[in-house]
């Protein structure tokens, strides 16, 4: 019979350290590669310096303080109302984080407030964000701190540009103001996205710089919320009682965009940008039905990366992730837009093609294999790939049968020495 003895006594040396400095010491920030760590710390320190420099130099204007309070209140109200949707979006979203509604409050602060007050608004907005994510334990503090720092630097830079062009007007008007606003919008985009893209590029080293940038939908959302910030600023300064109306417009834009992002994220493999298995199967079945109606032939490719485990061993999991991202980009480049391409999981990929004869299908598979074998990953050298091809001239065939036949061909290709394309006629 076991006798409970209570918790074991822990000596001083074994006790976990407590306090804010101990918590900061445990951040994954310190595990970042040297160049990334230096860039992140430089941005954080620069943002802190900007706040400490500009905030005390802001005029003690009661109206400016009221405008700041209104903008922060609106941002907090919107954030709390959309907290659940935001958590879902953050959970499912792509690694670059995507656009968020804070662009509206950021630019409203740039237009309506002095540089110091605009910086303080960002500090308040992201302090509230930090409280919310701590409530759900849904983000890493150093990432949020870096995001806040980039926004502070972008806000200060844009505010300086705008007020320099319009000579410090509280609410800029006229043609010169339009020019200043446009320059401020460009400044915000360049500083904010530039710093984020730099970190993502250093961390993931994507094949294309565009892979580290916001998508076209996210860019459009960022532009829309930034432009809405101008209208919000005007409302807060001129008709503060009507300022909550801006929340209605923002909610419509945000929810429409967020739903599209969530739908896309639920269908997309995060590491490659291709369809995940469930989405691929649905799309492939739809394409098979179309092939049946049109009388087209059907081709299925099952692709397996050779010795992928060695890449993880030599380059770590980040190196493996870079390899998967490169494979996803390669498959998108080599295949047609109508071809159904997805990741099965691990290092296996599947492709469904239609309306090709056997010779053309084999040529496509060989071209894909050769393109994959040209990808170089850090110290692991070039990738290798084996491909099993299943071909059916008869369109009325089920997907599982095609996958089975392609998988048989793949196993034989790997058994015969890898790096091969083998065909199995259905």
C-alpha positions as CSV (number, residue, x, y, z in Angstrom):
1,X,0.0,0.0,0.0
2,X,1.4,3.4,-1.0
3,X,1.7,6.0,1.7
4,X,1.5,9.6,0.5
5,X,4.5,11.6,1.6
6,X,3.6,15.0,0.2
7,X,5.6,17.0,-2.3
8,X,9.4,16.5,-2.2
9,X,11.4,19.4,-0.7
10,X,13.2,21.4,-3.3
11,X,16.5,23.0,-2.5
12,X,17.2,26.6,-3.4
13,X,19.3,25.7,-6.4
14,X,16.4,23.6,-7.8
15,X,13.6,26.1,-7.3
16,X,12.4,27.8,-10.5
17,X,13.2,31.5,-10.6
18,X,10.3,33.8,-10.4
19,X,9.7,37.4,-11.2
20,X,9.6,39.5,-14.4
21,X,13.3,39.1,-15.3
22,X,13.1,35.3,-14.9
23,X,10.1,35.2,-17.2
24,X,11.9,37.3,-19.8
25,X,14.9,35.0,-19.5
26,X,12.7,32.1,-20.5
27,X,11.4,33.7,-23.7
28,X,12.2,31.9,-26.9
29,X,13.6,35.2,-28.2
30,X,17.0,34.3,-26.9
31,X,17.1,31.1,-29.1
32,X,16.8,33.1,-32.3
33,X,19.7,33.1,-34.7
34,X,22.2,36.0,-34.1
35,X,21.2,38.3,-37.0
36,X,17.5,37.9,-36.2
37,X,18.0,38.5,-32.5
38,X,20.0,41.7,-33.2
39,X,17.3,43.0,-35.5
40,X,14.5,42.3,-33.1
41,X,16.3,43.8,-30.1
42,X,17.3,46.9,-32.2
43,X,13.7,47.4,-33.2
44,X,12.5,47.0,-29.6
45,X,15.1,49.5,-28.2
46,X,14.4,52.0,-31.0
47,X,10.7,51.9,-30.3
48,X,11.3,52.4,-26.6
49,X,13.6,55.3,-27.4
50,X,11.0,56.9,-29.7
51,X,8.3,56.7,-27.0
52,X,10.6,58.2,-24.3
53,X,11.7,61.0,-26.7
54,X,8.4,62.1,-28.2
55,X,5.9,61.5,-25.4
56,X,7.3,64.1,-23.0
57,X,7.4,66.6,-25.8
58,X,3.7,66.3,-26.6
59,X,1.7,69.4,-25.7
60,X,-0.5,69.1,-22.7
61,X,-3.6,69.6,-24.8
62,X,-6.9,68.5,-23.2
63,X,-8.4,67.9,-26.6
64,X,-5.5,65.7,-27.7
65,X,-5.9,63.7,-24.5
66,X,-9.6,63.3,-25.1
67,X,-9.0,62.2,-28.7
68,X,-6.4,59.6,-27.6
69,X,-8.9,58.3,-25.0
70,X,-11.7,58.0,-27.6
71,X,-9.4,56.2,-30.1
72,X,-8.1,53.8,-27.4
73,X,-11.7,53.2,-26.1
74,X,-12.9,52.3,-29.6
75,X,-9.9,50.0,-30.2
76,X,-10.5,48.2,-26.9
77,X,-14.2,47.9,-27.6
78,X,-13.6,46.4,-31.0
79,X,-10.9,44.0,-29.8
80,X,-13.1,42.6,-27.0
81,X,-16.1,42.3,-29.3
82,X,-14.0,40.3,-31.8
83,X,-11.7,38.5,-29.4
84,X,-12.9,35.0,-30.3
85,X,-12.7,35.5,-34.0
86,X,-9.2,37.1,-33.6
87,X,-8.0,34.0,-31.7
88,X,-9.3,31.7,-34.4
89,X,-7.6,33.8,-37.1
90,X,-4.3,33.9,-35.2
91,X,-4.4,30.1,-34.6
92,X,-5.0,29.2,-38.2
93,X,-3.1,31.9,-39.9
94,X,0.0,31.9,-41.9
95,X,3.5,32.4,-40.3
96,X,3.8,36.1,-41.3
97,X,0.9,36.9,-39.0
98,X,-1.3,38.7,-41.6
99,X,-2.9,42.0,-41.4
100,X,-5.0,43.2,-38.4
101,X,-7.5,45.9,-37.5
102,X,-4.9,47.9,-35.5
103,X,-3.9,49.6,-38.7
104,X,-7.1,51.7,-38.4
105,X,-6.3,53.0,-34.9
106,X,-2.6,53.4,-35.9
107,X,-3.3,55.7,-38.8
108,X,-6.1,57.5,-37.0
109,X,-3.6,58.4,-34.3
110,X,-1.1,59.5,-37.0
111,X,-3.7,61.9,-38.5
112,X,-5.4,63.2,-35.3
113,X,-2.7,63.2,-32.7
114,X,0.8,64.6,-32.2
115,X,3.7,62.3,-32.7
116,X,4.1,61.6,-28.9
117,X,0.4,61.0,-28.4
118,X,0.2,58.7,-31.4
119,X,3.1,56.7,-30.0
120,X,1.3,56.5,-26.6
121,X,-1.9,55.3,-28.4
122,X,0.0,52.4,-29.9
123,X,1.5,51.5,-26.5
124,X,-2.0,51.5,-25.0
125,X,-3.5,49.4,-27.8
126,X,-0.8,46.8,-27.6
127,X,-0.8,46.8,-23.8
128,X,-4.5,45.8,-24.0
129,X,-3.6,43.2,-26.6
130,X,-1.0,41.8,-24.3
131,X,-3.6,41.5,-21.5
132,X,-6.0,39.7,-23.8
133,X,-3.4,37.1,-25.1
134,X,-2.2,36.5,-21.5
135,X,-5.8,35.7,-20.7
136,X,-5.8,33.0,-23.4
137,X,-2.1,32.2,-23.4
138,X,-2.3,32.4,-27.1
139,X,0.9,34.1,-28.2
140,X,4.6,34.5,-27.4
141,X,5.4,37.8,-25.6
142,X,8.5,38.5,-27.5
143,X,6.6,38.3,-30.8
144,X,3.9,40.7,-29.6
145,X,6.6,43.1,-28.3
146,X,8.4,43.1,-31.7
147,X,5.0,43.7,-33.5
148,X,4.3,46.6,-31.2
149,X,7.8,48.0,-31.7
150,X,7.4,47.9,-35.5
151,X,4.1,49.6,-35.2
152,X,5.5,52.3,-32.9
153,X,8.4,53.0,-35.3
154,X,6.1,53.1,-38.3
155,X,3.6,55.4,-36.5
156,X,6.3,57.8,-35.4
157,X,7.9,57.9,-38.8
158,X,4.5,58.5,-40.6
159,X,3.5,61.1,-38.0
160,X,6.8,63.0,-38.6
161,X,6.3,62.9,-42.4
162,X,2.7,64.0,-42.2
163,X,3.2,66.9,-39.8
164,X,6.4,68.0,-41.6
165,X,4.4,68.2,-44.9
166,X,1.4,70.0,-43.3
167,X,3.4,72.1,-40.8
168,X,2.0,70.5,-37.7
169,X,-1.7,71.0,-38.3
170,X,-3.8,69.1,-35.8
171,X,-6.2,67.8,-38.4
172,X,-4.6,68.3,-41.9
173,X,-6.8,69.7,-44.7
174,X,-6.3,70.7,-48.3
175,X,-4.2,69.4,-51.2
176,X,-1.0,69.5,-49.2
177,X,-2.7,67.3,-46.5
178,X,-3.7,64.8,-49.1
179,X,-0.1,64.5,-50.2
180,X,1.0,64.2,-46.6
181,X,-1.5,61.5,-45.9
182,X,-0.4,59.5,-48.9
183,X,3.3,59.9,-48.0
184,X,2.4,58.8,-44.4
185,X,0.6,55.7,-45.7
186,X,3.6,54.7,-47.7
187,X,5.9,55.4,-44.8
188,X,3.8,53.1,-42.5
189,X,3.8,50.3,-45.1
190,X,7.5,50.5,-45.7
191,X,8.7,50.7,-42.1
192,X,6.2,48.3,-40.6
193,X,6.1,45.6,-43.2
194,X,9.8,46.1,-44.0
195,X,10.9,45.2,-40.5
196,X,8.6,42.2,-40.4
197,X,9.6,40.9,-43.8
198,X,13.3,41.3,-42.9
199,X,12.8,39.0,-39.8
200,X,10.7,36.5,-41.7
201,X,13.3,36.4,-44.5
202,X,16.2,35.9,-42.1
203,X,14.3,33.2,-40.3
204,X,12.9,31.2,-43.2
205,X,15.0,32.2,-46.2
206,X,12.2,31.7,-48.7
207,X,12.9,31.1,-52.3
208,X,11.1,34.3,-53.2
209,X,10.8,37.6,-51.3
210,X,7.1,37.6,-52.0
211,X,6.7,34.5,-49.8
212,X,7.5,36.7,-46.8
213,X,5.1,39.4,-47.7
214,X,1.4,39.8,-47.0
215,X,-1.0,38.2,-49.5
216,X,-3.0,40.4,-51.9
217,X,-6.1,40.0,-49.7
218,X,-4.1,41.0,-46.6
219,X,-2.6,44.0,-48.5
220,X,-6.1,45.1,-49.5
221,X,-7.3,44.8,-45.9
222,X,-4.4,46.8,-44.7
223,X,-5.0,49.5,-47.2
224,X,-8.8,49.6,-46.4
225,X,-8.2,49.9,-42.6
226,X,-5.5,52.5,-43.1
227,X,-7.8,54.6,-45.2
228,X,-10.6,54.1,-42.7
229,X,-8.2,55.5,-40.1
230,X,-8.3,58.9,-41.9
231,X,-12.1,59.0,-41.7
232,X,-12.0,57.8,-38.0
233,X,-9.6,60.6,-37.2
234,X,-11.8,63.2,-38.8
235,X,-14.9,61.9,-37.0
236,X,-13.1,61.8,-33.6
237,X,-11.9,65.4,-33.9
238,X,-15.0,67.0,-35.6
239,X,-17.9,64.7,-34.5
240,X,-16.7,62.6,-31.5
241,X,-20.2,61.5,-30.7
242,X,-20.4,59.8,-34.1
243,X,-17.1,58.1,-33.8
244,X,-18.6,54.7,-32.8
245,X,-20.0,54.5,-36.3
246,X,-16.5,53.7,-37.5
247,X,-16.7,50.4,-35.6
248,X,-19.6,49.3,-37.8
249,X,-17.7,49.8,-41.0
250,X,-14.5,48.2,-39.5
251,X,-16.5,45.2,-38.3
252,X,-18.0,44.6,-41.7
253,X,-14.5,44.8,-43.4
254,X,-12.8,42.7,-40.7
255,X,-15.4,40.0,-40.5
256,X,-15.6,39.6,-44.3
257,X,-11.8,39.4,-44.5
258,X,-11.4,37.2,-41.4
259,X,-13.9,34.6,-42.7
260,X,-12.1,34.4,-46.0
261,X,-8.8,33.9,-44.2
262,X,-10.2,31.2,-41.9
263,X,-11.7,29.3,-44.8
264,X,-8.4,29.5,-46.7
265,X,-6.3,28.5,-43.6
266,X,-8.6,25.6,-42.9
267,X,-7.8,24.2,-46.4
268,X,-4.2,25.1,-46.5
269,X,-1.0,23.3,-45.3
270,X,0.8,25.9,-43.3
271,X,4.3,24.8,-44.2
272,X,3.9,24.5,-48.0
273,X,1.0,26.7,-48.8
274,X,-0.6,23.8,-50.7
275,X,-3.9,22.2,-50.0
276,X,-4.0,19.9,-46.9
277,X,-5.1,16.3,-47.4
278,X,-8.8,16.9,-46.6
279,X,-9.0,19.9,-49.0
280,X,-7.0,18.1,-51.6
281,X,-9.3,15.1,-51.5
282,X,-12.4,17.3,-51.9
283,X,-10.9,19.2,-54.8
284,X,-9.6,16.1,-56.5
285,X,-13.0,14.4,-56.3
286,X,-14.6,17.5,-57.8
287,X,-12.0,17.5,-60.6
288,X,-12.7,13.8,-61.2
289,X,-16.4,14.5,-61.6
290,X,-15.6,17.2,-64.1
291,X,-13.3,14.8,-66.0
292,X,-16.1,12.3,-66.1
293,X,-18.5,14.9,-67.7
294,X,-15.9,16.0,-70.2
295,X,-14.5,12.5,-71.0
296,X,-10.9,13.5,-70.0
297,X,-8.1,11.1,-68.9
298,X,-7.0,11.2,-65.3
299,X,-3.5,11.2,-63.8
300,X,-2.4,10.9,-60.2
301,X,1.1,11.6,-58.9
302,X,2.2,10.6,-55.5
303,X,5.6,12.3,-54.7
304,X,7.9,11.3,-51.9
305,X,11.1,13.2,-50.9
306,X,14.1,11.0,-50.7
307,X,16.0,10.9,-47.4
308,X,14.0,13.8,-46.0
309,X,14.8,12.6,-42.4
310,X,18.5,13.4,-43.1
311,X,17.6,17.1,-43.8
312,X,15.9,17.3,-40.4
313,X,19.0,15.7,-38.8
314,X,21.5,17.9,-40.5
315,X,19.6,21.2,-40.6
316,X,17.1,20.9,-37.8
317,X,13.4,21.2,-38.1
318,X,13.6,24.8,-39.4
319,X,15.7,23.5,-42.3
320,X,13.1,20.8,-42.9
321,X,10.4,23.5,-42.9
322,X,12.4,25.5,-45.4
323,X,12.7,22.4,-47.6
324,X,8.9,21.8,-47.5
325,X,8.2,25.5,-48.3
326,X,10.6,25.2,-51.3
327,X,8.9,22.0,-52.5
328,X,5.5,23.8,-52.3
329,X,6.8,26.7,-54.3
330,X,8.4,24.4,-56.9
331,X,5.2,22.4,-57.4
332,X,3.2,25.6,-57.9
333,X,5.7,26.8,-60.5
334,X,5.9,23.5,-62.4
335,X,2.2,22.6,-62.6
336,X,-0.8,24.3,-64.1
337,X,-3.1,26.4,-62.1
338,X,-6.0,23.9,-62.7
339,X,-3.9,21.0,-61.4
340,X,-4.9,19.9,-57.9
341,X,-1.8,19.9,-55.7
342,X,-1.6,19.0,-52.0
343,X,0.5,17.7,-49.1
344,X,-0.5,14.4,-47.7
345,X,1.6,14.9,-44.6
346,X,5.3,14.4,-43.7
347,X,7.3,14.4,-47.0
348,X,4.5,13.1,-49.3
349,X,2.6,15.1,-51.8
350,X,-0.2,14.3,-54.3
351,X,-1.2,15.8,-57.6
352,X,-4.3,15.2,-59.8
353,X,-4.0,16.1,-63.5
354,X,-6.6,15.7,-66.2
355,X,-6.8,15.9,-70.0
356,X,-3.3,14.6,-70.7
357,X,-2.2,11.6,-72.7
358,X,0.2,9.1,-71.1
359,X,3.4,10.6,-72.8
360,X,2.5,14.1,-71.7
361,X,1.8,12.9,-68.1
362,X,5.1,11.2,-67.9
363,X,6.9,14.3,-69.2
364,X,5.2,16.4,-66.5
365,X,6.2,13.9,-63.8
366,X,9.8,13.9,-65.0
367,X,9.9,17.7,-65.2
368,X,8.6,17.9,-61.6
369,X,11.1,15.3,-60.4
370,X,14.0,17.2,-62.0
371,X,12.9,20.5,-60.6
372,X,12.7,19.1,-57.1
373,X,16.1,17.6,-57.4
374,X,17.6,21.0,-58.2
375,X,16.5,22.4,-54.8
376,X,19.4,22.9,-52.4
377,X,18.8,23.0,-48.7
378,X,21.6,24.4,-46.5
379,X,24.3,21.8,-45.6
380,X,22.0,18.9,-46.7
381,X,22.7,19.5,-50.4
382,X,20.1,18.9,-53.0
383,X,16.7,17.3,-52.5
384,X,15.7,14.0,-54.2
385,X,12.3,12.8,-55.1
386,X,10.6,9.6,-56.2
387,X,7.2,9.7,-58.0
388,X,4.6,7.1,-58.6
389,X,2.2,7.8,-61.5
390,X,-1.2,6.3,-62.1
391,X,-2.8,6.9,-65.5
392,X,-6.4,6.2,-66.6
393,X,-7.7,6.9,-70.0
394,X,-11.2,6.2,-68.6
395,X,-12.5,9.2,-66.6
396,X,-15.0,7.1,-64.6
397,X,-12.6,6.0,-61.9
398,X,-12.6,6.6,-58.1
399,X,-9.9,8.5,-56.4
400,X,-8.9,5.8,-53.9
401,X,-8.2,3.4,-56.8
402,X,-6.0,6.0,-58.5
403,X,-4.1,6.7,-55.2
404,X,-3.5,3.0,-54.6
405,X,-2.1,2.5,-58.1
406,X,0.1,5.5,-57.8
407,X,1.3,4.4,-54.4
408,X,2.3,1.0,-55.7
409,X,4.3,2.7,-58.5
410,X,6.0,4.9,-55.9
411,X,7.0,2.0,-53.7
412,X,8.6,0.3,-56.7
413,X,10.4,3.5,-57.6
414,X,11.9,3.7,-54.1
415,X,12.8,0.0,-54.1
416,X,14.6,0.4,-57.5
417,X,16.9,3.1,-56.1
418,X,14.9,6.2,-55.6
419,X,14.9,9.3,-57.8
420,X,12.7,7.6,-60.4
421,X,9.3,8.1,-62.0
422,X,7.4,4.9,-62.5
423,X,4.0,4.4,-64.1
424,X,1.1,2.2,-63.2
425,X,-1.8,2.0,-65.7
426,X,-5.3,2.0,-64.2
